Amino acid sequence: MDLNDVADAVSLMILGGFLLAGFAADVLGRRMHVPRVTLLLLLGFLAGPSGWHLVPDEITQWFSFATLLALSIIGFHLGERFLGKRLRTTGKPVAFVSLAEVAGSAAGVFLLLWAFGVPIPLALLLAAVAPATDPAATMDVASGIGSKGPLTDTLLGVVAIDDAWGVMLFSLLTVIASSMVSPEASANVASWVVLGHGLWEIVGGLLLGIAVGLPMAMLTGRIKSGELTIVETLGFVLLCSGLAIYFELSYVMACMAMGATVSNVAHHHHRPFHAIEEVEQPFLIVFFVLAGFQFQLHQLVNVGWIGLGYIVARVIGKFIGAYLGAKAAGAPPVVRRHVGFCLLPQAGVALGLALMVSQRYPEMGEKVLTTIVGTTFVFELVGPVVTRWQLMVSGEAHESTSRTEVQSTS
């Protein structure tokens, strides 16, 4: 057997191990009352360089592609579910809560760090990353315990769109931070290119999603009336995501816009998007295991007091912002009390924004990246547990309902 055959055999065994680990984590999580996401992240961490090093380092090359696949599918599903036909009933609370919690988390991080003597540009850059959440983990937790109700609807609607607000706020705050680091840059029109690019990333992604979603709505589900096939669905999702990345647009927003467009236009579908629900689990399992594989213990140790302040301020900001937003929208008390604490998971988007900061601002970027990587590990481990707890306390969880049954009724 030559080296290529050996490498292929090892890759297949690792992939099979990941999927079996996902099955085991799902069963174990139900019995231990721990989210599957947390168990998969821990498993990836233990199997990675900071743990027992059971998996070759080359596997990290899968992470980027696994992230694209998982978040594209999640974006498409959330777009159909909460930006589609349900928008009429969930639109107001989702809009108010998402805007308020994004502003609250950014303001909380900036004010606390600034009060403790962190330089204003560094505090602004960390505040710019704080609003980002993890829709994949949040949705996985909610579906895993069969959660249904106004809190769940609002929560999943918020995580579907709050990264869009977060990216726009990130673009604005980084421009302000840049002008403070280099005062002469404030008079330079080029510095505002960052803000323009951030806005175009969102708006362009929405336009692309609509452009691809219209023909998808007309063409799919025609082989058997009212149903989508997995080939059609994945084909359009991957095409839309790939086009967005090629044109430097937000692929998550593009897939969300495509899902919403199909949901509102394709009236011949009786159970839209059931096909994507049948195949998303393997992608999510690989994504979560590889996410845990990425984290290294020394990054958590190096966080320091700035990282601790970031964690505390982000939690407080999320809760207060979400509470005020829900109250302003007239949302039910169960939404006001619990939605803020359900928004703690933070992963891919935050890491991507932190990486952009490290590239654009080398003098502060390393500190930002180290802080975000370390705190993301905390939020990804603890956040899903808190989200699950809040959904259970709210009375909306039906843990005996299987994941498949929940998805088939959504």
Buried (B, 14 or more C-beta within 10 A) or exposed (E): EEEEEEEEEBBEEBBEBBBEBBEBBBEEBBEEEBBBBBBBBBBBBBBBBBBEEEBEEEBBEBBEEBBBBBBBBBBBBBBBBBBBBBBEEBBBBBBBBBBBBBBBBBBBBBBBBBEEEBBBBBBBBBBBBBBBBBBBBBBBBBBBBBBBBBBBBBBBBBBBBBBBBBBBBBBBBBBBBBBBBEEEBEEEEEBBEBBEEBBBBBBBBBBBBBBBBBEBBEEBBEEEEEBBBEEBBBEBBBEBBBBBBEBEBBBBBBBBBBBBBBBBBBEBBEBBBBBBBEEBBBBBBBBBBBBBBBBBBEBBEBBEEBBBBBBEBBBBBBBBBBBBBBBBBEBEEBBBBBBBBBBBBBBBBBBBBBBBBBEBBEEBBEBBBBBBBBBBBBBBBBBBBBBBBBBBBBEBBBBEBBBEEBBEEB
